[in-house]
Amino acid sequence: MSVSADHTVAKFHSAIRWGKEVDELKTIAKGVKDTLGLDAAESADPQNGNRALHLASQNGHMNIVRWLVEECKVDVNSQNGKGQTPLHMSVAYDFYFVTKLLLKNNAKQDVKNGDDNLAITGIDGDHELGNPKTSWDAPINSLKAVSSQEEML
């Protein structure tokens, strides 16, 4: 990518990181496509390889994750420079509902990152599958994630 392209993708990634509204993200993505011919939703950060879905998953931006996965049809199993997938990130940062959405959309649990940790166990592998205290779907994690009556049900 050129310096201009790097800067433009960085602007899009920053908007993702800060949880901007999806309509604003669509406008930025369209500008990236129109001016540079790039798909902003699939463009990787040249320094770390993160894509938009990595950032949205790491920050728990459910609406953005849903847009990227369901509308943009991004690769839910893309790996960054350290081999991490969006699932590694949502699990590591305890974003229960993001993890559920990624799994529902065929995120692979068994992808290993550069440290040999499975996606379903998080970046550091410390979310031991089946462990009632640390697993991504441990009761306490799902309860902590609830922010509405709908989610509680």
Disulfide bonds with the S-S distance in Angstrom:
none
